[in-house]
Amino acid sequence: MKLVRFSSSLAVPTLLALVATACGSSGSPGAVGKEGAPGAPGEPAETTEQAEIAINLVEPHVGLLARRLEVTIGVDGKLDLSKAEVDFGDGVEVVKVTPQGPALVATIEIAPNARLGKHDVVVDVDGRTLTAKHGFVVAVHLDAKVGAGKAEQGGLVRVDISNRDQIWFDAENFTLFPLVGQKDPSLVGFSYQGFTETDGSVVFLGDPLAKTGPLGFLGFNDPRDENSASYLTAMDAVTVAARKPVELAANSTTETVLEDELATGFFSVDLAPQPNEALLVDTLAAVPADSSMSPLLLAYPESGTVADLLDQGRDDPGFPLFGIPATEARVAWPVTAASKAYLIVLDAGLGHGPSTKTSLSHSAVRAQIFKETANPHATGDTAQGLGSLPGTGVAVPGRVVTGELTAAEEIDVYRFTGLSASNPTDMLVSVIGDTDVVIRVDTVPTFDSDHLVEISRGGQAGMGVTAGFVGQNRYIEVAPMPDSKKPLGKYTLGIKRIAPVVTPR
């Protein structure tokens, strides 16, 4: 089984979701990763000097060997398409080209021995050459059927596939993508199981707002290789169904039993801060002692797509080698404007074990907003003061800081005072923003105590907790993530007290 691999729609050149590249014959899914392998076909691209002259559509963008079909090629810009010439590469004959408004309709015949994989679509027109890089894929047929679960929004479905062609699967690298538009929420590859040269299964997780209706899939032996063997299922291999999430109320606990194989809990929450305030969202999935579930909690923004995944929680990894599963998963983030969020909770072991009970505790507490000052505050000694962190029983217990990293190697440091010098004060710190940051929390301004906690963003958001911290001060440092492609930008910090952290069983 391959470890968890999230992949967004195949039209996105760089997949934004999970790929854990380790492969093997057994194992269970891990947590969602940040970066995946390139998908295909890519976004149509143009090679002209004027950006407004370009290919904007190739539909359909995949065809089977030994087939004849019509392909529509959309073109931006004012061009005389009457004498356009079209080329699809080796093994694809263009029989006829017919202008149709701002598009061309190309009748093509794909030879039985055409080169499999990604083909450039080239249009010569009006003295220009327009190219849709990897705009078309030649594939062989792939049998696919639902083996377990259900293809639905927020759900898990296992698709069993069989390869009856002479070109075998690359069992280590084969990847299956849903045939959807570039920005359409859809099914996301989650776990690859039991792959041989001819058969295998892929478990897909449905985005909260996955596009409903019939859905086909395109597979590649290696999506990073433009000459990779490719496979196409029927266009109705699965039918994605709509699903209504359970609405969560603030400060509530919901008990869930995932009885069926590949069952999931699917929830939504409406978030509406009061004027000039913020909310600190905190959702915890925990399992009782008699549960065999290893909870994985995924939080999505209102777009309902994995490309915008807020965060994933699996705080306690447990000790799987000794039969001790993970016991809880937590996600938290600050909210400064009205929004909606979706939550999916599932068993990371995909329903293994006799009992999959879990409880989902959700809170959204009010928070006062502090803006970053213009004065330098790059060290513990010059830290921007945020006053005292309130207790959990007050009306507005949370604190939110809005800041920005504007220069290379910039560091922002904040400080809370007035905490207990003798009793532990545990805190939940969360962050969201458009820059990759590392948060460090400590009781000393030098950030070198044994209690130091470091938090990195795992998606659009990130969070962490401090446990057993004793001291009157808390220092919070915000710094760019090393070697990040997004070192500068705005961020929002959320801080609140929490009940003392209990060591898991």
C-alpha positions as CSV (number, residue, x, y, z in Angstrom):
1,M,0.0,0.0,0.0
2,K,1.3,3.5,-0.8
3,L,1.1,6.0,1.9
4,V,-1.4,8.8,1.7
5,R,-1.2,10.8,-1.5
6,F,-3.5,13.8,-2.0
7,S,-3.6,15.1,-5.5
8,S,-5.7,18.0,-6.8
9,S,-7.3,18.0,-10.3
10,L,-5.0,16.7,-13.0
11,A,-5.0,20.0,-14.8
12,V,-3.0,21.7,-12.1
13,P,0.7,21.5,-13.1
14,T,2.0,21.2,-9.6
15,L,-0.3,19.2,-7.3
16,L,-1.0,21.0,-4.0
17,A,-1.9,18.0,-2.0
18,L,-0.5,15.0,-0.5
19,V,2.1,12.7,-1.8
20,A,4.0,10.5,0.5
21,T,6.3,8.8,-2.0
22,A,7.1,5.7,0.0
23,C,5.6,2.6,-1.5
24,G,5.2,-0.9,-0.4
25,S,2.9,-3.9,-0.2
26,S,1.5,-3.2,3.2
27,G,1.0,-0.3,5.7
28,S,-1.5,2.4,6.4
29,P,-2.1,5.9,5.3
30,G,-0.1,8.7,6.8
31,A,-0.8,12.4,7.1
32,V,-1.4,14.8,4.2
33,G,1.7,16.3,2.7
34,K,2.3,19.7,1.2
35,E,3.7,19.0,-2.2
36,G,2.9,16.4,-4.8
37,A,4.1,15.3,-8.2
38,P,3.2,17.2,-11.4
39,G,-0.1,16.2,-12.9
40,A,-1.2,16.2,-16.5
41,P,-2.3,17.4,-18.9
42,G,-1.1,20.8,-18.0
43,E,-2.7,24.2,-18.3
44,P,-2.8,25.2,-21.9
45,A,0.2,27.6,-22.6
46,E,1.1,29.9,-25.4
47,T,4.4,30.6,-27.0
48,T,3.5,33.9,-28.6
49,E,4.9,37.3,-27.8
50,Q,1.4,38.7,-27.0
51,A,-0.1,37.1,-23.9
52,E,-3.6,37.8,-25.1
53,I,-3.1,35.4,-28.1
54,A,-3.2,31.9,-26.6
55,I,-4.8,28.5,-26.5
56,N,-7.3,28.5,-23.7
57,L,-9.1,25.1,-24.1
58,V,-8.5,21.6,-25.3
59,E,-11.6,19.5,-24.8
60,P,-11.7,16.5,-24.5
61,H,-8.0,16.5,-23.5
62,V,-7.6,12.7,-23.5
63,G,-8.3,10.0,-26.1
64,L,-7.9,6.2,-26.4
65,L,-5.8,4.3,-28.9
66,A,-7.4,3.3,-32.2
67,R,-10.2,5.9,-31.8
68,R,-11.6,8.8,-33.9
69,L,-12.9,11.8,-32.1
70,E,-13.5,15.6,-32.4
71,V,-11.4,17.9,-30.2
72,T,-12.4,21.5,-29.6
73,I,-9.4,24.0,-29.3
74,G,-10.3,27.4,-27.9
75,V,-8.1,30.4,-28.9
76,D,-8.0,33.8,-27.3
77,G,-7.4,36.9,-29.4
78,K,-8.5,38.0,-32.8
79,L,-7.2,35.6,-35.4
80,D,-8.2,34.3,-38.8
81,L,-8.8,30.7,-38.1
82,S,-9.8,29.7,-41.6
83,K,-6.3,28.5,-42.6
84,A,-5.2,27.2,-39.2
85,E,-3.1,24.0,-39.1
86,V,-3.2,21.7,-36.0
87,D,-0.7,19.1,-34.8
88,F,-1.1,16.6,-32.0
89,G,2.2,14.8,-32.3
90,D,3.3,11.3,-33.1
91,G,0.6,8.8,-34.0
92,V,-2.3,11.3,-34.0
93,E,-3.6,12.2,-37.5
94,V,-5.5,15.4,-37.9
95,V,-8.2,14.5,-40.5
96,K,-10.0,17.8,-40.6
97,V,-10.0,21.3,-39.0
98,T,-13.1,23.4,-38.9
99,P,-13.3,26.9,-37.5
100,Q,-16.2,27.4,-35.1
101,G,-16.3,31.0,-33.8
102,P,-13.3,31.6,-31.6
103,A,-12.4,27.9,-31.6
104,L,-11.3,25.1,-33.9
105,V,-12.9,21.7,-34.1
106,A,-10.2,19.1,-35.0
107,T,-11.2,15.7,-36.1
108,I,-8.4,13.3,-35.2
109,E,-7.6,9.6,-35.6
110,I,-5.4,8.1,-32.9
111,A,-3.4,5.2,-34.3
112,P,-3.3,1.8,-32.5
113,N,0.5,2.3,-32.0
114,A,0.4,6.0,-31.2
115,R,2.8,7.2,-28.5
116,L,1.1,7.0,-25.1
117,G,1.2,9.8,-22.7
118,K,1.2,13.6,-22.9
119,H,1.2,15.3,-26.3
120,D,1.6,19.0,-27.1
121,V,-1.2,20.6,-29.1
122,V,0.3,23.0,-31.7
123,V,-1.8,25.5,-33.8
124,D,-0.1,27.4,-36.6
125,V,-2.3,30.4,-37.5
126,D,-1.8,33.9,-38.9
127,G,2.0,33.4,-38.9
128,R,1.9,32.5,-35.2
129,T,2.6,29.2,-33.4
130,L,0.4,28.6,-30.4
131,T,1.2,25.6,-28.1
132,A,-0.8,23.9,-25.4
133,K,2.0,22.1,-23.6
134,H,0.9,18.6,-22.6
135,G,-2.6,19.6,-23.7
136,F,-3.7,16.2,-24.9
137,V,-3.1,12.7,-23.5
138,V,-3.2,9.4,-25.5
139,A,-4.3,6.5,-23.3
140,V,-5.3,2.8,-23.2
141,H,-8.5,1.6,-21.6
142,L,-8.7,0.9,-17.9
143,D,-11.4,-1.1,-16.2
144,A,-12.7,0.5,-13.0
145,K,-15.5,-0.1,-10.5
146,V,-16.4,0.9,-6.9
147,G,-15.2,-1.7,-4.5
148,A,-16.2,-0.2,-1.1
149,G,-17.4,3.0,0.4
150,K,-19.3,5.7,-1.5
151,A,-18.2,8.4,-3.9
152,E,-19.6,11.5,-2.2
153,Q,-18.8,14.9,-0.8
154,G,-16.7,14.4,2.4
155,G,-16.6,10.6,1.9
156,L,-14.2,7.8,1.1
157,V,-14.6,5.4,-1.9
158,R,-12.4,2.5,-3.0
159,V,-12.0,2.2,-6.8
160,D,-10.8,-1.2,-8.0
161,I,-8.9,-1.0,-11.3
162,S,-7.8,-3.7,-13.7
163,N,-5.3,-3.3,-16.6
164,R,-6.0,-5.7,-19.5
165,D,-3.6,-4.0,-21.9
166,Q,-0.2,-5.3,-22.9
167,I,1.5,-2.4,-21.1
168,W,1.6,-3.3,-17.4
169,F,1.3,-1.0,-14.4
170,D,4.3,0.5,-12.8
171,A,3.1,-0.7,-9.4
172,E,5.4,1.7,-7.5
173,N,4.5,4.9,-9.3
174,F,1.1,4.5,-10.9
175,T,-1.2,7.5,-10.1
176,L,-4.9,8.0,-10.8
177,F,-6.5,11.4,-11.3
178,P,-10.1,12.4,-11.6
179,L,-11.1,14.0,-15.0
180,V,-12.3,17.4,-13.8
181,G,-11.6,21.0,-14.5
182,Q,-8.6,22.7,-13.1
183,K,-10.4,24.5,-10.3
184,D,-13.2,22.0,-9.7
185,P,-13.3,20.3,-6.2
186,S,-13.3,16.6,-6.8
187,L,-12.1,13.3,-5.4
188,V,-8.5,13.1,-4.1
189,G,-6.2,10.1,-4.2
190,F,-5.8,9.0,-0.6
191,S,-4.3,5.5,-0.4
192,Y,-3.0,3.1,-3.1
193,Q,-3.5,-0.6,-2.2
194,G,-2.4,-4.0,-3.4
195,F,-0.9,-2.9,-6.7
196,T,0.5,-5.5,-9.1
197,E,1.3,-5.2,-12.8
198,T,-2.4,-5.7,-13.7
199,D,-4.6,-4.8,-10.7
200,G,-4.9,-2.5,-7.7
201,S,-7.2,-0.3,-5.7
202,V,-7.2,3.5,-5.0
203,V,-9.1,5.0,-2.1
204,F,-10.3,8.5,-2.9
205,L,-11.4,11.2,-0.4
206,G,-14.2,13.5,-1.6
207,D,-13.6,17.2,-1.3
208,P,-16.4,18.8,0.8
209,L,-17.9,20.5,-2.3
210,A,-16.8,17.9,-4.8
211,K,-18.5,18.3,-8.2
212,T,-21.3,15.8,-8.4
213,G,-22.3,13.5,-11.2
214,P,-20.5,10.9,-13.4
215,L,-16.7,10.9,-13.1
216,G,-13.9,9.2,-15.1
217,F,-10.2,8.8,-14.2
218,L,-6.9,9.2,-16.0
219,G,-4.0,7.2,-14.8
220,F,-0.2,7.5,-15.4
221,N,2.5,4.9,-14.7
222,D,4.6,7.9,-13.7
223,P,3.0,11.4,-13.8
224,R,6.4,13.1,-13.8
225,D,7.3,11.5,-17.1
226,E,5.6,13.1,-20.2
227,N,6.1,9.8,-22.1
228,S,4.6,7.7,-19.4
229,A,2.1,5.0,-20.3
230,S,-1.4,6.3,-19.6
231,Y,-4.8,4.8,-18.9
232,L,-8.4,6.0,-19.3
233,T,-11.5,4.7,-17.5
234,A,-15.1,5.0,-18.6
235,M,-16.4,8.5,-18.1
236,D,-18.9,7.2,-15.5
237,A,-16.6,4.9,-13.5
238,V,-18.1,6.5,-10.4
239,T,-21.0,8.8,-9.7
240,V,-20.2,11.5,-7.1
241,A,-23.2,12.2,-4.8
242,A,-24.0,15.3,-2.8
243,R,-23.9,15.0,1.0
244,K,-25.2,17.3,3.6
245,P,-22.7,18.0,6.5
246,V,-23.7,18.0,10.1
247,E,-23.7,21.6,11.4
248,L,-21.5,22.1,14.5
249,A,-22.5,24.4,17.2
250,A,-19.9,26.4,19.2
251,N,-18.8,24.8,22.4
252,S,-20.3,21.4,21.5
253,T,-19.3,17.8,21.6
254,T,-20.6,15.3,19.0
255,E,-20.2,11.6,19.3
256,T,-19.6,9.6,16.1
257,V,-19.3,5.9,15.4
258,L,-17.9,5.1,12.0
259,E,-19.5,1.7,11.6
260,D,-19.2,1.0,7.8
261,E,-16.0,0.4,6.0
262,L,-14.5,3.7,4.8
263,A,-17.1,5.7,6.7
264,T,-16.3,9.4,7.6
265,G,-17.7,12.1,9.8
266,F,-18.6,15.2,7.8
267,F,-19.3,18.5,9.4
268,S,-19.6,22.2,8.7
269,V,-19.4,25.3,10.9
270,D,-20.4,29.0,10.3
271,L,-18.0,31.4,11.8
272,A,-19.1,35.1,12.3
273,P,-16.9,37.2,14.6
274,Q,-18.4,40.2,16.3
275,P,-17.4,43.6,15.0
276,N,-13.7,44.5,15.7
277,E,-13.2,41.0,17.1
278,A,-11.9,37.6,16.0
279,L,-12.7,34.0,16.7
280,L,-10.3,31.2,17.7
281,V,-11.5,28.0,16.3
282,D,-10.5,24.8,18.1
283,T,-11.7,21.3,17.1
284,L,-10.5,18.2,18.7
285,A,-11.3,14.6,17.7
286,A,-10.6,12.2,20.5
287,V,-11.2,8.4,20.9
288,P,-12.2,6.5,24.0
289,A,-10.0,3.7,25.5
290,D,-12.1,1.0,23.8
291,S,-11.8,2.5,20.3
292,S,-9.3,1.1,17.7
293,M,-9.6,4.3,15.6
294,S,-6.6,6.4,14.6
295,P,-8.3,9.8,14.0
296,L,-7.3,12.1,11.2
297,L,-9.1,15.5,11.1
298,L,-9.0,17.7,8.0
299,A,-10.2,21.3,8.0
300,Y,-11.2,23.0,4.7
301,P,-12.2,26.6,4.1
302,E,-15.5,27.5,2.4
303,S,-14.0,26.8,-1.1
304,G,-14.4,23.1,-0.1
305,T,-11.3,22.0,-2.0
306,V,-8.1,20.3,-1.0
307,A,-6.0,22.9,-2.8
308,D,-7.1,25.3,0.0
309,L,-6.8,22.8,2.8
310,L,-6.6,24.8,6.1
311,D,-4.9,22.1,8.2
312,Q,-4.8,18.5,9.1
313,G,-4.6,17.2,12.7
314,R,-3.1,14.0,14.0
315,D,-1.4,15.2,17.2
316,D,-0.7,12.0,19.0
317,P,0.8,9.4,16.5
318,G,0.6,6.6,19.1
319,F,2.8,3.5,18.8
320,P,1.6,1.5,15.9
321,L,4.4,-1.1,16.2
322,F,3.1,-2.0,19.6
323,G,-0.5,-1.9,18.7
324,I,-1.2,1.5,20.3
325,P,-3.2,3.7,17.9
326,A,-3.2,7.5,17.7
327,T,-5.7,8.8,20.2
328,E,-6.5,12.4,19.1
329,A,-6.4,14.9,16.3
330,R,-6.7,18.6,16.6
331,V,-7.0,21.6,14.3
332,A,-7.1,25.3,15.2
333,W,-6.9,28.6,13.4
334,P,-7.8,32.3,14.0
335,V,-10.8,33.8,12.1
336,T,-11.1,37.6,11.5
337,A,-14.0,37.7,9.1
338,A,-17.2,35.8,8.6
339,S,-16.6,32.5,6.8
340,K,-17.6,28.9,6.6
341,A,-15.5,25.8,7.2
342,Y,-15.8,22.1,6.6
343,L,-14.4,19.3,8.7
344,I,-13.8,15.6,7.8
345,V,-12.9,13.1,10.5
346,L,-11.8,9.6,9.4
347,D,-9.9,6.6,10.6
348,A,-6.4,6.9,9.2
349,G,-6.3,3.1,9.3
350,L,-9.3,3.1,6.9
351,G,-11.7,1.3,9.2
352,H,-9.5,-1.4,10.6
353,G,-10.3,-2.7,14.0
354,P,-13.5,-3.6,15.9
355,S,-14.5,-0.2,17.1
356,T,-14.2,3.3,15.5
357,K,-15.7,5.6,18.1
358,T,-14.7,9.2,18.3
359,S,-15.9,12.4,19.8
360,L,-15.6,15.8,18.1
361,S,-15.3,18.7,20.5
362,H,-15.7,22.1,18.8
363,S,-15.3,25.6,20.2
364,A,-15.0,29.1,18.7
365,V,-14.1,31.6,21.4
366,R,-14.1,35.4,21.1
367,A,-10.7,37.1,20.7
368,Q,-9.4,40.7,21.0
369,I,-7.4,41.8,18.0
370,F,-3.9,43.5,18.4
371,K,-2.1,45.0,15.4
372,E,1.6,44.8,15.0
373,T,3.3,48.0,15.9
374,A,5.8,49.8,13.6
375,N,8.5,49.8,16.3
376,P,11.2,47.2,15.9
377,H,10.4,44.1,18.0
378,A,12.9,41.4,16.7
379,T,14.2,40.2,20.1
380,G,12.8,39.1,23.4
381,D,14.1,42.3,25.0
382,T,12.2,44.5,22.4
383,A,9.2,42.3,22.2
384,Q,5.8,44.0,21.5
385,G,3.8,43.7,24.7
386,L,0.3,42.1,24.5
387,G,-0.6,42.5,28.2
388,S,-1.8,39.5,30.2
389,L,-3.4,36.5,28.6
390,P,-7.0,36.2,30.1
391,G,-8.3,33.1,31.8
392,T,-10.7,30.7,30.1
393,G,-13.8,32.0,32.0
394,V,-13.9,35.5,30.7
395,A,-16.1,36.8,27.9
396,V,-13.2,37.4,25.5
397,P,-10.5,34.9,26.4
398,G,-8.5,34.9,23.2
399,R,-6.0,37.2,21.7
400,V,-5.2,37.6,17.9
401,V,-2.2,39.4,16.5
402,T,-2.2,40.6,12.8
403,G,1.3,41.1,11.5
404,E,3.5,41.0,8.4
405,L,7.0,40.0,7.4
406,T,8.1,42.7,4.9
407,A,11.9,42.2,4.6
408,A,14.3,39.3,4.3
409,E,15.3,37.7,7.6
410,E,12.7,39.8,9.5
411,I,11.7,38.5,12.9
412,D,8.7,39.6,15.0
413,V,8.6,38.9,18.8
414,Y,5.6,39.3,21.1
415,R,5.2,38.9,24.9
416,F,2.5,38.1,27.4
417,T,3.1,39.0,31.0
418,G,1.3,38.5,34.4
419,L,1.1,34.7,34.2
420,S,1.7,32.4,37.1
421,A,5.2,32.0,38.5
422,S,4.4,28.8,40.2
423,N,1.6,27.0,38.3
424,P,1.6,25.8,34.7
425,T,-0.2,27.9,32.1
426,D,-0.9,25.9,29.0
427,M,-1.6,27.8,25.7
428,L,-2.9,26.9,22.2
429,V,-1.1,29.0,19.5
430,S,-2.4,28.9,16.0
431,V,-1.4,30.8,12.8
432,I,-2.9,31.4,9.4
433,G,-1.6,33.6,6.5
434,D,-0.1,34.0,3.1
435,T,3.5,33.4,4.2
436,D,5.4,30.3,5.4
437,V,6.4,31.0,9.0
438,V,7.9,29.2,12.0
439,I,6.5,30.1,15.4
440,R,8.6,29.6,18.6
441,V,7.1,29.9,22.1
442,D,9.2,30.0,25.2
443,T,9.3,31.3,28.8
444,V,12.6,33.2,28.3
445,P,13.5,35.9,25.8
446,T,16.5,34.0,24.5
447,F,14.3,31.1,23.2
448,D,16.6,28.4,24.5
449,S,14.9,26.8,27.4
450,D,14.0,23.1,27.7
451,H,10.3,24.0,27.2
452,L,10.7,25.6,23.8
453,V,7.9,24.7,21.4
454,E,8.2,25.2,17.7
455,I,5.2,25.4,15.3
456,S,5.3,25.3,11.5
457,R,2.4,25.8,9.2
458,G,1.2,22.4,7.7
459,G,-1.2,23.8,5.1
460,Q,-2.9,27.2,5.0
461,A,-2.8,27.1,8.8
462,G,-0.8,25.6,11.7
463,M,-1.1,25.1,15.4
464,G,0.6,23.8,18.5
465,V,0.2,23.7,22.3
466,T,2.5,24.4,25.2
467,A,2.4,22.0,28.1
468,G,3.8,22.5,31.6
469,F,5.1,26.0,31.0
470,V,5.7,27.8,34.3
471,G,6.7,31.5,34.4
472,Q,5.3,35.0,34.4
473,N,6.2,35.7,30.7
474,R,5.6,34.0,27.4
475,Y,7.6,35.0,24.3
476,I,6.3,34.2,20.8
477,E,8.7,34.6,17.8
478,V,7.5,34.7,14.2
479,A,10.2,34.0,11.6
480,P,10.2,33.0,7.9
481,M,10.4,29.3,7.3
482,P,13.9,28.4,6.0
483,D,14.2,28.0,2.3
484,S,10.6,28.9,1.8
485,K,9.2,30.1,-1.5
486,K,6.9,32.5,0.4
487,P,9.2,34.1,3.1
488,L,7.3,37.4,3.2
489,G,3.6,38.3,3.7
490,K,0.9,38.8,6.2
491,Y,0.1,36.4,9.1
492,T,-2.5,36.2,11.9
493,L,-1.7,34.6,15.2
494,G,-4.2,33.3,17.6
495,I,-3.5,32.6,21.3
496,K,-5.7,31.3,24.1
497,R,-5.3,29.4,27.4
498,I,-6.3,25.8,27.4
499,A,-6.9,23.2,30.1
500,P,-3.7,21.4,31.2
501,V,-2.6,18.9,28.6
502,V,-3.1,15.3,29.7
503,T,-0.6,12.7,28.7
504,P,-2.3,10.2,26.3
505,R,-2.9,6.6,27.4
